[in-house]
Amino acid sequence: MAFRFRHAICNEAFETWPFAGACRAIRTAGYTGIEIAPFTLAENPSDITAPQRREYRDVIQSEGLTFVGLHWLLVGPKGLHVTGPDAEVRKRSWGHVDRLIDLCADLGPGGVMVFGSPKQRSTTGGLTRAEATRNYVDGLRGVAPHALERGVTVLVEALPVAQSDVVQTLDEAVSIVNQIGCPSVRSMFDVHNAIDENEPHRALVDRHFDYIRHVHVNELDGRHCGAGSYDFKPVFEVLRRRNYAGWISLEAFDFTAGAERLANESLRHLENEIDQITS
């Protein structure tokens, strides 16, 4: 069977849409997966009831989509921080992550949780980068067994220097994964967030392929795919050669084009890039 990429989209571009309508538009554009920012479902995602979770899950499936996972984990409720000096705040924040693991598992099997959330993990309160990173590792180690039990994979996402000073490279992310040593904690690759990496992206992805469970695509400036000049083909060639089984998920940060347009233009652009490496 010929290799095929699986395409998903992050749902916040459709935040103001009714959930079913957003799922329908995403499937109509050609995507088969949806990745959800929990704040688009509720200000405090922990308040989403069991019947509501079943309803979201049923809508996703009825519209022909697969639930891929969660991202933007710590936007709400306010006051969360996972690496700071206040032990009570850290405890409350990691408790929130623990409950998101249940939400992720309840929305669909085999989901991932992309742990970006720069504001809620960067150094604060006078801690050094090393101290904050240690708190991050300890917190991840604490939630890893629950994630493993629920079939969820938490992904350490490297962020650029302008966004965070805790985990800035894929090398650092992989080091944390190895420190924890649990299959429920892995990493991922995001085009936009790799802007500060010194190594060519295809070499970076190839070297860390065994740790990469998920891929976010976007332009280096955060616009949707095709709105800039990033060449996706080298990374896609590596993923194809290595038989990547995860999702290619669009995460755009600029929604001015409108949800439907950016969804459609991105997927058509990616399909064209893929055609060039497979023809």
Disulfide bonds with the S-S distance in Angstrom:
none
